[in-house]
């Protein structure tokens, strides 16, 4: 393809994996990285890293996202649930069949690279336009629901299907912020993160999937579907996306994905008013827009983090494909860690 941009954002890797690349740092999940992950399997024990998808409950974390709603499919006006076929076909069968209305980024999720873009002058014509990773624009990459007959939307570029088709499997490492910094709200920049890596002797390699344990999802679970917004705002360590040294380390570390058990991965300032010149969520801008690093949010990491610490380990095999749903900008999943 013809290159879609004349200049790329400072600090980005646009074009490094090809002008038409839609995988970003997932390109680093090579067969060798899968083998490295497999080498971390010593017991065969597995851990599900997903919250129940009906948690957190309510919509205090994001007013636009709502809990899933299960309903029965219907046939000829009848609910296909505990449906007895004896009256129709004189058989002994009884069937249940259902469907779900689901916000794809409500609970344990991947963010696709189409989730966050920015205003940037990629054409070098003096005017900033809406653009996403690797120069894909709103015009050639997205269908807006206001412009489709049925109100549907679609990311025709950078959708979650590219991640699904690639497959997400390899070596992952756990950074246990909760163990070192407790359950009170604390913003973690580069220096504090490096302290944990040094104390726990954590080896972060190029192409690894980095997992950040804060205890946030454990707190969500304890609230049993009725989250306390004020308590969540004042609890658990969280990465400081405003720290340029942390952002620089994320880039230079070569990690393939960045995963956390909290909402948004990074500190979200609830009183942010904006200045028109910077991003609300700098790690989202860096990872999704500039570097092509998929973000995982609201993963359940507490049980695995505890087991790894008890056994003097930090690395494991991670298998975490999203739903193969073309055009989606995010996806729920049930990631599996194997130790």
HELIX and SHEET records of a PDB file:
HELIX    1   1 UNK A   24  UNK A   28  5                                   5    
HELIX    2   2 UNK A   31  UNK A   39  1                                   9    
HELIX    3   3 UNK A   86  UNK A   89  1                                   4    
HELIX    4   4 UNK A  133  UNK A  135  5                                   3    
HELIX    5   5 UNK A  138  UNK A  141  1                                   4    
HELIX    6   6 UNK A  145  UNK A  147  5                                   3    
HELIX    7   7 UNK A  161  UNK A  166  1                                   6    
HELIX    8   8 UNK A  177  UNK A  181  1                                   5    
HELIX    9   9 UNK A  190  UNK A  199  1                                  10    
HELIX   10  10 UNK A  216  UNK A  222  1                                   7    
HELIX   11  11 UNK A  229  UNK A  233  1                                   5    
HELIX   12  12 UNK A  244  UNK A  253  1                                  10    
HELIX   13  13 UNK A  282  UNK A  284  1                                   3    
HELIX   14  14 UNK A  285  UNK A  291  3                                   7    
HELIX   15  15 UNK A  302  UNK A  310  1                                   9    
SHEET    1   A 9 UNK A  46  UNK A  48  0                                        
SHEET    2   A 9 UNK A 336  UNK A 338 -1                                        
SHEET    3   A 9 UNK A 315  UNK A 319 -1                                        
SHEET    4   A 9 UNK A 169  UNK A 176 -1                                        
SHEET    5   A 9 UNK A 209  UNK A 213  1                                        
SHEET    6   A 9 UNK A 257  UNK A 260  1                                        
SHEET    7   A 9 UNK A 294  UNK A 297  1                                        
SHEET    8   A 9 UNK A 109  UNK A 111 -1                                        
SHEET    9   A 9 UNK A 330  UNK A 332 -1                                        
SHEET    1   B 2 UNK A  69  UNK A  72  0                                        
SHEET    2   B 2 UNK A  98  UNK A 101 -1                                        
SHEET    1   C 2 UNK A  74  UNK A  75  0                                        
SHEET    2   C 2 UNK A  78  UNK A  79 -1                                        
SHEET    1   D 2 UNK A  83  UNK A  84  0                                        
SHEET    2   D 2 UNK A  94  UNK A  95 -1                                        
SHEET    1   E 2 UNK A 118  UNK A 120  0                                        
SHEET    2   E 2 UNK A 129  UNK A 131 -1                                        
SHEET    1   F 2 UNK A 142  UNK A 143  0                                        
SHEET    2   F 2 UNK A 154  UNK A 155 -1                                        
SHEET    1   G 2 UNK A 186  UNK A 188  0                                        
SHEET    2   G 2 UNK A 237  UNK A 239  1                                        
END                                                                             
